[in-house]
């Protein structure tokens, strides 16, 4: 039996990598994952610990919505 995460896990990982987004719950995690060419001010908190460069935040949200929509269609 497959679950929604079985359809969405890999595409979400690819999306986050493509847009430089990552999960961080502390300053140490943020500093380890951030792009050294960007400043802290160049990032924004998207939701639930998800951090993305400000200029990519909308693309990340749009991509996540699309991936979940396709995943639900496959799961049904």
LINJO-V439666 format. One record per pair of residues at least 6 apart in sequence whose ideal C-beta (glycine too) atoms are under 6 Angstrom apart, sorted by the first residue. I is the first residue (numbers start at 1). J is the second residue. Records with the same first field share a line. If there is no record, write none. Layout:
# LINJO-V439666
I=J ; J
This chain:
# LINJO-V439666
4=71 ; 75
7=71 ; 74
8=67 ; 71
11=67
12=67
15=63
19=56 ; 59 ; 60
20=35 ; 53
21=52 ; 60
22=33 ; 51
23=49 ; 50
24=30 ; 33 ; 51
25=49
42=53
43=51 ; 53
44=54 ; 57
46=52 ; 57
52=60
